[in-house]
Amino acid sequence: MFIWIYAFFAGGIIWVALVIMEQYKKRTNSTKQKLLIDYSVYELSTSEKIGALFVAAVILFAIGFIFYKNLANAALLSLLCFRFLGVRRKQLLAKRKSELNDQFKQALFSLSSSLSAGRSVENSFYETVQDLQMLYANPRTYIIIEFNVIVQKLRNGDNIENALNQFSDRANVEDIRNFAEVFTICKRSGGNLIEVIRRTAAMIGEKIEIQQDIALLISQKKFESRILSIAPVVIVALLSFSSPDYMLPLYHGANGWIIMSCSLAVLFGCYAFTNKIMDIRV
């Protein structure tokens, strides 16, 4: 019991210290925030790394202790927490792209309204930035940053096609890439930009709504899969602590450890498989 209290206390102190250091680093290096974002790469901050490692290590250590009743084996299993960094990085990367795509839809609605009012393409982008600043209170919102970059390039004499294509290359989002390609072709061939932007915004909006409907439909199944993944661990814990004599053969000898290791492998495999089949993309 003392070991657990000490571990949580030490982890909490390290967590607070790293969060303070991270905030100080952000304030002292504010100029670095002006660099263009590569949405295909997500670098975990120090606090995010420590938080992910700490949570994963505690969960894995608890599972290891339940299945092995051995501190050394539990500590060895907790080393798998380093693999969780890649999982957490993918989760945050997908979340950032989803936010950017949703914000881009709002920007297209504003851009379409400005073009419908008779403004030129360049002036419509200037007006869109102001609309986005009123829509999103945080000036560090992704779409505000990106449209400010596009506007700045226009003021420096660059053309709108290059600015949009550079944005789509960094965003690496299918909807943004398709819009940039269609916009470039339409601008050079003299097509109806207003209709193209309006249709694109409507299509992205429908796609996001479909994704939300799918997420709502499978949310219950995801919850059930989480319960089914946790249930074996809970059952083993109840049996091991309530009937230690019954579970004794599984905690002593090579055969018991092999059975427990195979059970853990099957449990982790089922968890990965359920996450795979629940990942439905439109």
C-alpha positions, 0 to 999 in steps of 0.5 A: 500500500505504501508503494502505491501511495509513494508512486502516485505522490511522486508521479503527481509531483513530476506531473505538476513540475513538467506542466509548469515547465511546459507552460513556461516554455510556451511563453518564452518561445511564443515566436515558435508558434508562428511556424506553419503547422504540418498536420501530418505530424503531431509532436507530443508535448512533455506533459502529454508524454508524461500523462500518457505514460503515467496512465498507461503504466498504472493500468498495465501495472495493475493488470500485470499484478492481477494476472501474475501476483508478482511485482517484477512481472507487473513492472515488466508489463508496465513497460509496454506503456511506451507503445501507447505513445504512438497510439496517443499520438495517432488519436490526437492527430486524428482529432486535430484533422477532424477539428480542422476539417470542421472549421474549414467547412465554416470558412467555406460558408463565410467565403461563399457568402462574401463571393455572393455579395460581389466581392473579389476572391482576394477580398473575400478571403480578407472578409472570411478571416474577420468572420472566423475571428468573430466565430472562434474566440481563440486566435490560435484556432487552426483555420484562423491561423491558416487563413491569416497565412493565406491572406499574408501571402496574398499581400506579399504578391503570391497568387491564391492558387499557390497559397491554397495548394500549400495549405492543402499539402500541409493539411493532408485532408481529403476534403481540403485537397479536393477543394484546392484542386477544384478551386485552382482548375475553376479559377484558371478556366473561369468557372463559377467559383461561387457555386463550386465553393457552395457545393463543396461546403455542402458536401463537407457538411453532409460528410461530417453529419454522416460521420457523426451519425455513424459515431452515434450509432456505434457508440453503444457498441463501443461501450459494450466492447470496453465492458467486455474487455474489462470484464475478464480482468475484473473476474480474474481479480475477484477470483484471485482475491476472494478465492486465492486457493482456487487460483493458486495453480495459475500463480505458481509454476511455468504452466500457470504463467504461460496460461496467464500470458496467453490469456493476456495476449488474447485479451490485448488482441481482442481489444485491438481487433474491436478498435479496428472494426469500430474505426469506420471512415467515410 
